[in-house]
Amino acid sequence: MSFSLEVKEFADKTGKNVLDVTREIAIDLFTGISRQTPVDTGRLKRNWNASLNSPDLSTTTSVDPAGEASISNMKGVVKKAKAGDSIFYSNNLVYAPIIEYGLYPITESPRTSGGFSRQAPNGMVRVNIARVNEIMRKAIAGIPK
């Protein structure tokens, strides 16, 4: 079963608006990813990009150590989503997968342990995907009929 079908099924059972539930899930999920992205300069956090219907493949040299600019931009994009839209959250920096999957070539340093970021040893995307069911239940419970 696809994610969108699961959301629709949950929303139908509770009488909630599917688009509102989808937006709420995306915002919660993507905010978690941004907040758990480790910070050296803040460039990795600033390169989280939300887009509709196709991934945003851009990168920037700007930094956002707190992640607030990326989160604010993401919320603006997600709120524009219409029924049937796909919502993407992408990070195209070459080192994003290295941080997510612990592929640092220098396994021990002040910033790494065993090849993993000390700030995000379990990644930032995977730990948030693991809480999708919790996010979904919260979104459905919190949106009025």
N, C-alpha and C positions, 0 to 999 in steps of 0.2 A: 504494500500500500504506500502511495506517495505521501509526502509530508502535507501537501495541500489537501489531499483527501482526508487525512487524519484530522486536520484543523476543521474542515467542513463537517465531518462526522461529529466531532466534539461540539462544535457550535450549533449544529442542528439539534442535538440532544438537549442542549441548554437554552435554545432559542436566541442565541446571541448572533449579532451581525458578523458574518465571516470576515469581511474586510477589516472591521475594527479589531477583531481578534488577531488576524494576521499582522496588522500593523503593530499591535501591542507586543506580540511575540518577537517580531523583528527588532523592535526598539530595545526590548529587554535583552535579547540574545546579543545583539551587536554592541550594546553598552557594556555588557560583561566582557566581551572580547577586548574592547578598547581599554577598559579599566585594568584588565589583567595582562596587557601587553607590557613587557619589561621596558624600562627606560634607561638608556645610556645618555643619548642626546635628546630624545623625544621624536626623532625622525620616523622611527617605526610606527609610533602612535599616530603621527600626523598623516601617514600614508594609508590609513584605513579609509576606503572610499565606498560610499553607498551609491548604487545606481539601479535603474529600473530596466529590466528586460535584456540587458547584456552587461557583462562585467566592465567596470571602469579600469582600463589598463594603464592609467597614468601614474606617475610618481612625482614627488616634489622634494626639494631640498629643505623646505620649511620644517620647523620642529614644533612640537606641541606636547611638552612633557606631561601635562595633566590630562591630555586627551580631550579637552573640552571643545576645541574647534572641530575635531573630527566627529565627536558625538553630536554637536549642534548641526553640522552639515548633514549627518546621517538622518537625524530626526526630520529635517526639512524634506529630504528625498523620500523617506518612508511615508510621510504624511501625504505626499502627492500620489502614492500608489492607488491604482484603480483596480477593480475586480478583473482578475485574469493576468495582472502584471506579475512578473517575477522580480523579486527584490534580491540584489546581490550586495555582498560586502566583501571587498577584495583588498589585498595588500600586495603590491607588485615589487616591493624591494627584494633584491636577490637574497638577502639574508633572512627574510620572514620564515621560509621553511626550515632554515637551519635552527632558528630559535624555537619554532613549533615542535620539531622532532629531535632536538638534541644532537645536532650534527656538527657541533663546533670541532674543528680539527685539533685545537688545544683543549685537552680534556680537563685540565685543572688550571684555574686562574682565579683571581679575585671575583670574576664575573661568571665563571663556569665551574661545573662539577660533573665529571663523567661525560663531558660534551654538552651538557644541558645548561641553560641559563639558571643561575641561582635564584633569580627573581620569578621565573616561570618554569620550574623543572618539569611540569606536566603539560607545557604548552599553554596557549591562550584560547585557541579555537576548540580543541578537543575537550577541555574541561567545561566549556560552555555548551557545547553540543550535548554533552552528557546530562545536562540539566534541562533539556528541551521539554520533556514531559512536565516537569515542575513549572517551567515558564508558561507552558500551554495551559495548565490547570489554573495558574494565577491569572492569566489574561482572560480566560473564560469567566472566572469568578468575579473579576473586577469590572467588566464592561456591561452596562445596563442593556436590557432587552429593547 
